[in-house]
């Protein structure tokens, strides 16, 4: 049975959830470590920049994966 284009372009796999949970744990650990090492001023400026950077990387890579899935689906049809 073929998937709809929407289902094919939005993969909700266990792997994606696991990677997201690992990133959340990673950023929590980095936050506590940076607070101890650098102090509050640097931490409150640097961590949001790093966090937003991670979100942008995740958005662009997931978009790339969706486009690759759509390209593969077009080749199969």
Backbone as JSON Lines, residues from 0, in Angstrom:
{"i":0,"aa":"X","n":[0.84,-1.18,0.0],"ca":[0.0,0.0,0.0],"c":[0.89,1.24,0.0]}
{"i":1,"aa":"X","n":[0.55,2.2,-0.85],"ca":[1.35,3.42,-0.93],"c":[0.93,4.41,0.14]}
{"i":2,"aa":"X","n":[1.94,5.16,0.62],"ca":[1.66,6.21,1.59],"c":[1.25,7.47,0.84]}
{"i":3,"aa":"X","n":[0.49,8.29,1.54],"ca":[0.18,9.59,0.96],"c":[1.44,10.45,0.97]}
{"i":4,"aa":"X","n":[1.52,11.47,0.1],"ca":[2.7,12.34,0.11],"c":[2.94,12.99,1.46]}
{"i":5,"aa":"X","n":[1.87,13.32,2.16],"ca":[2.02,13.93,3.49],"c":[2.64,12.96,4.47]}
{"i":6,"aa":"X","n":[2.19,11.73,4.47],"ca":[2.76,10.73,5.38],"c":[4.21,10.44,5.04]}
{"i":7,"aa":"X","n":[4.53,10.42,3.76],"ca":[5.9,10.15,3.34],"c":[6.82,11.31,3.68]}
{"i":8,"aa":"X","n":[6.29,12.53,3.68],"ca":[7.14,13.69,3.94],"c":[7.26,14.02,5.42]}
{"i":9,"aa":"X","n":[6.48,13.37,6.28],"ca":[6.53,13.62,7.72],"c":[6.8,12.33,8.48]}
{"i":10,"aa":"X","n":[8.02,11.82,8.41],"ca":[8.29,10.56,9.1],"c":[8.37,10.75,10.61]}
{"i":11,"aa":"X","n":[7.51,10.07,11.34],"ca":[7.53,10.12,12.8],"c":[8.06,8.8,13.31]}
{"i":12,"aa":"X","n":[9.34,8.63,13.23],"ca":[9.93,7.37,13.62],"c":[10.47,7.45,15.03]}
{"i":13,"aa":"X","n":[10.67,6.29,15.6],"ca":[11.25,6.2,16.94],"c":[12.65,6.81,16.93]}
{"i":14,"aa":"X","n":[13.38,6.61,15.84],"ca":[14.72,7.17,15.74],"c":[14.74,8.68,15.85]}
{"i":15,"aa":"X","n":[13.79,9.34,15.19],"ca":[13.72,10.81,15.28],"c":[13.42,11.27,16.7]}
{"i":16,"aa":"X","n":[12.49,10.58,17.36],"ca":[12.17,10.93,18.75],"c":[13.36,10.7,19.65]}
{"i":17,"aa":"X","n":[14.08,9.61,19.44],"ca":[15.24,9.3,20.26],"c":[16.33,10.36,20.08]}
{"i":18,"aa":"X","n":[16.56,10.77,18.85],"ca":[17.56,11.81,18.59],"c":[17.15,13.12,19.27]}
{"i":19,"aa":"X","n":[15.88,13.47,19.21],"ca":[15.41,14.7,19.86],"c":[15.59,14.64,21.37]}
{"i":20,"aa":"X","n":[15.3,13.49,21.97],"ca":[15.47,13.34,23.42],"c":[16.94,13.44,23.79]}
{"i":21,"aa":"X","n":[17.82,12.86,22.98],"ca":[19.26,12.96,23.25],"c":[19.7,14.41,23.18]}
{"i":22,"aa":"X","n":[19.21,15.17,22.21],"ca":[19.57,16.59,22.13],"c":[19.09,17.35,23.36]}
{"i":23,"aa":"X","n":[17.89,17.07,23.83],"ca":[17.36,17.76,25.01],"c":[18.24,17.48,26.23]}
{"i":24,"aa":"X","n":[18.6,16.21,26.42],"ca":[19.47,15.85,27.55],"c":[20.84,16.51,27.39]}
{"i":25,"aa":"X","n":[21.36,16.53,26.17],"ca":[22.65,17.17,25.91],"c":[22.61,18.65,26.29]}
{"i":26,"aa":"X","n":[21.57,19.37,25.85],"ca":[21.51,20.8,26.15],"c":[21.29,21.07,27.63]}
{"i":27,"aa":"X","n":[20.57,20.2,28.32],"ca":[20.43,20.37,29.77],"c":[21.78,20.23,30.46]}
{"i":28,"aa":"X","n":[22.56,19.23,30.05],"ca":[23.9,19.03,30.63],"c":[24.81,20.2,30.3]}
{"i":29,"aa":"X","n":[24.78,20.67,29.06],"ca":[25.61,21.82,28.67],"c":[25.22,23.06,29.46]}
{"i":30,"aa":"X","n":[23.93,23.25,29.69],"ca":[23.47,24.42,30.44],"c":[24.04,24.43,31.85]}
{"i":31,"aa":"X","n":[23.94,23.3,32.54],"ca":[24.45,23.23,33.91],"c":[25.97,23.37,33.95]}
{"i":32,"aa":"X","n":[26.66,22.75,33.0],"ca":[28.12,22.84,32.96],"c":[28.57,24.26,32.65]}
{"i":33,"aa":"X","n":[27.92,24.91,31.69],"ca":[28.3,26.27,31.32],"c":[28.03,27.25,32.46]}
{"i":34,"aa":"X","n":[26.98,27.02,33.2],"ca":[26.67,27.9,34.33],"c":[27.76,27.82,35.38]}
{"i":35,"aa":"X","n":[28.27,26.62,35.65],"ca":[29.35,26.46,36.63],"c":[30.67,27.02,36.11]}
{"i":36,"aa":"X","n":[30.96,26.79,34.83],"ca":[32.27,27.17,34.29],"c":[32.34,28.66,33.97]}
{"i":37,"aa":"X","n":[31.36,29.19,33.27],"ca":[31.45,30.55,32.75],"c":[30.72,31.59,33.6]}
{"i":38,"aa":"X","n":[29.8,31.18,34.41],"ca":[29.0,32.14,35.16],"c":[27.73,32.49,34.41]}
{"i":39,"aa":"X","n":[26.87,33.23,35.07],"ca":[25.53,33.43,34.54],"c":[25.5,34.35,33.32]}
{"i":40,"aa":"X","n":[26.31,35.4,33.27],"ca":[26.22,36.36,32.17],"c":[26.54,35.72,30.83]}
{"i":41,"aa":"X","n":[27.66,35.05,30.75],"ca":[28.06,34.41,29.49],"c":[27.08,33.3,29.13]}
{"i":42,"aa":"X","n":[26.67,32.55,30.13],"ca":[25.77,31.43,29.88],"c":[24.44,31.89,29.31]}
{"i":43,"aa":"X","n":[23.87,32.96,29.87],"ca":[22.57,33.42,29.4],"c":[22.64,34.06,28.02]}
{"i":44,"aa":"X","n":[23.83,34.46,27.57],"ca":[23.99,35.0,26.22],"c":[24.34,33.89,25.23]}
{"i":45,"aa":"X","n":[25.28,33.03,25.61],"ca":[25.82,32.02,24.69],"c":[24.86,30.85,24.45]}
{"i":46,"aa":"X","n":[24.23,30.36,25.5],"ca":[23.39,29.17,25.34],"c":[22.19,29.38,24.41]}
{"i":47,"aa":"X","n":[21.47,30.5,24.51],"ca":[20.38,30.68,23.53],"c":[20.86,30.71,22.09]}
{"i":48,"aa":"X","n":[22.05,31.29,21.86],"ca":[22.6,31.32,20.5],"c":[22.88,29.89,20.03]}
{"i":49,"aa":"X","n":[23.51,29.09,20.88],"ca":[23.8,27.7,20.52],"c":[22.52,26.89,20.34]}
{"i":50,"aa":"X","n":[21.55,27.13,21.21],"ca":[20.29,26.4,21.15],"c":[19.54,26.73,19.86]}
{"i":51,"aa":"X","n":[19.47,28.0,19.5],"ca":[18.8,28.4,18.26],"c":[19.55,27.85,17.05]}
{"i":52,"aa":"X","n":[20.88,27.84,17.12],"ca":[21.67,27.24,16.05],"c":[21.35,25.77,15.86]}
{"i":53,"aa":"X","n":[21.2,25.05,16.97],"ca":[20.83,23.63,16.89],"c":[19.46,23.45,16.26]}
{"i":54,"aa":"X","n":[18.52,24.29,16.64],"ca":[17.17,24.21,16.07],"c":[17.21,24.46,14.57]}
{"i":55,"aa":"X","n":[17.98,25.45,14.14],"ca":[18.08,25.74,12.7],"c":[18.71,24.58,11.94]}
{"i":56,"aa":"X","n":[19.77,24.01,12.5],"ca":[20.39,22.84,11.85],"c":[19.39,21.7,11.75]}
{"i":57,"aa":"X","n":[18.64,21.44,12.83],"ca":[17.65,20.37,12.82],"c":[16.56,20.64,11.78]}
{"i":58,"aa":"X","n":[16.11,21.9,11.69],"ca":[15.06,22.22,10.71],"c":[15.55,22.0,9.29]}
{"i":59,"aa":"X","n":[16.76,22.46,8.98],"ca":[17.27,22.33,7.61],"c":[17.56,20.88,7.26]}
{"i":60,"aa":"X","n":[18.06,20.09,8.21],"ca":[18.34,18.69,7.89],"c":[17.04,17.9,7.75]}
{"i":61,"aa":"X","n":[16.04,18.2,8.57],"ca":[14.77,17.48,8.42],"c":[14.09,17.88,7.12]}
{"i":62,"aa":"X","n":[14.23,19.15,6.71],"ca":[13.67,19.59,5.43],"c":[14.37,18.87,4.29]}
{"i":63,"aa":"X","n":[15.7,18.74,4.38],"ca":[16.46,18.03,3.36],"c":[16.01,16.58,3.27]}
{"i":64,"aa":"X","n":[15.8,15.95,4.43],"ca":[15.35,14.56,4.44],"c":[13.97,14.42,3.8]}
{"i":65,"aa":"X","n":[13.07,15.37,4.1],"ca":[11.73,15.31,3.49],"c":[11.82,15.46,1.98]}
{"i":66,"aa":"X","n":[12.66,16.39,1.52],"ca":[12.82,16.58,0.07],"c":[13.41,15.34,-0.58]}
{"i":67,"aa":"X","n":[14.38,14.71,0.08],"ca":[14.95,13.47,-0.45],"c":[13.91,12.37,-0.53]}
{"i":68,"aa":"X","n":[13.04,12.28,0.48],"ca":[11.97,11.28,0.46],"c":[11.02,11.52,-0.7]}
{"i":69,"aa":"X","n":[10.69,12.8,-0.94],"ca":[9.79,13.11,-2.05],"c":[10.45,12.8,-3.39]}
{"i":70,"aa":"X","n":[11.75,13.09,-3.52],"ca":[12.47,12.78,-4.76],"c":[12.49,11.28,-5.02]}
{"i":71,"aa":"X","n":[12.73,10.49,-3.98],"ca":[12.75,9.04,-4.15],"c":[11.38,8.52,-4.54]}
{"i":72,"aa":"X","n":[10.34,9.12,-3.96],"ca":[8.98,8.7,-4.28],"c":[8.65,9.01,-5.75]}
{"i":73,"aa":"X","n":[9.11,10.17,-6.24],"ca":[8.87,10.52,-7.64],"c":[9.6,9.58,-8.58]}
{"i":74,"aa":"X","n":[10.81,9.17,-8.21],"ca":[11.57,8.25,-9.05],"c":[10.91,6.88,-9.13]}
{"i":75,"aa":"X","n":[10.25,6.47,-8.04],"ca":[9.6,5.16,-8.02],"c":[8.31,5.16,-8.83]}
{"i":76,"aa":"X","n":[7.67,6.34,-8.97],"ca":[6.41,6.35,-9.73],"c":[6.62,6.48,-11.2]}
